[in-house]
Amino acid sequence: MQRSSARELQLCPRAVEWQSERTLVFEWDETNIRRLGRKRITPDEVEQCYSTDPLVWKELLTDGQTRFLALGESDAGRRLAFVFMLPRGQVRLRLITAYPMTRAQQEIYERG
């Protein structure tokens, strides 16, 4: 499936800035890994979704921190929604949560 990139769609105000920092890596801790495990999601799956041109759908402001909701697909074809932070000046992405896409999110992803 060929989709437009987040940069072309301008889906959220910082999408272009975020796309330019694609070489960043995820910061994982035991709490995040355990929470993902409860949903039967692995860190590798989330990283695959990130590395395969995710659709950055929404910019969220929570407790003064900017977070992004992205939609992506793993190498195995599993579609996940994931929320992450990209603190200014940092070299690591911080995962907040990930879960299987809802039906509505899948429709958005397919249109994107």
C-alpha positions in Angstrom: 0.0 0.0 0.0 1.4 3.4 -1.0 0.6 6.3 1.2 1.6 9.9 1.4 4.1 10.8 4.1 3.2 12.8 7.2 5.3 15.6 5.7 3.1 15.8 2.6 -0.2 15.6 4.5 0.8 18.2 7.2 -1.2 16.2 9.7 0.1 18.0 12.8 2.0 21.2 13.2 5.3 19.6 14.1 5.1 16.7 11.6 7.8 18.2 9.4 10.1 18.8 12.3 9.4 15.2 13.6 10.1 13.7 10.2 13.5 15.4 10.0 14.5 13.7 13.2 13.6 10.2 12.1 17.1 8.8 13.0 16.2 9.1 16.7 15.8 5.9 18.8 13.3 4.9 21.4 13.9 5.0 25.1 12.6 1.9 26.8 12.2 1.1 30.5 10.7 -1.9 32.3 7.4 -0.2 32.9 6.8 0.5 29.2 7.8 -3.0 28.2 5.6 -4.5 30.8 2.6 -2.4 29.8 3.1 -3.3 26.1 3.3 -7.0 27.1 -0.1 -6.8 28.7 -1.4 -5.9 25.2 0.7 -8.5 23.6 2.8 -5.9 21.8 6.6 -6.0 21.7 9.0 -3.0 21.6 10.2 -4.3 18.3 6.7 -4.0 16.8 6.5 -0.4 17.9 9.9 0.4 16.5 8.9 -1.3 13.2 5.8 0.9 13.0 7.9 4.0 13.6 10.5 3.1 11.0 8.1 2.3 8.2 6.8 5.8 7.6 4.0 6.1 10.2 1.1 8.5 9.8 1.5 11.1 12.5 -2.1 11.9 13.0 -2.5 14.1 16.0 -0.5 16.4 18.2 -1.7 16.3 21.8 -0.8 18.6 24.7 -0.9 16.8 28.1 0.4 18.4 31.3 2.4 20.9 29.3 4.1 18.2 27.2 3.6 17.7 23.5 2.8 14.2 22.5 2.1 12.7 19.1 -0.4 10.0 18.1 0.9 8.0 15.2 -0.5 5.1 13.2 1.8 2.5 11.7 2.2 -1.1 10.5 4.7 -3.7 11.7 6.7 -5.9 9.4 4.2 -8.6 10.1 1.3 -6.4 9.0 0.0 -5.6 12.5 -1.5 -2.1 12.6 -0.7 -0.2 15.8 -1.5 3.2 17.2 1.2 4.6 19.4 1.7 7.8 21.4 5.2 9.2 21.9 7.0 12.3 23.1 9.9 13.9 21.4 11.3 16.3 23.9 13.1 19.3 22.3 16.8 18.8 22.2 16.6 15.1 23.1 17.9 12.2 21.0 15.4 9.6 22.2 11.7 9.1 21.6 9.7 8.3 24.7 6.8 5.9 24.2 3.7 6.7 26.2 1.4 3.9 25.0 0.7 1.6 22.0 -2.4 -0.4 21.1 -4.0 -2.1 18.1 -5.7 0.5 15.9 -9.4 1.0 16.3 -11.6 0.6 13.2 -11.8 4.4 12.8 -8.0 4.7 13.1 -7.6 2.0 10.4 -9.8 3.9 8.0 -7.7 7.1 8.6 -4.5 5.1 8.1 -5.8 3.6 4.8 -6.8 7.1 3.5 -3.5 8.7 4.6 
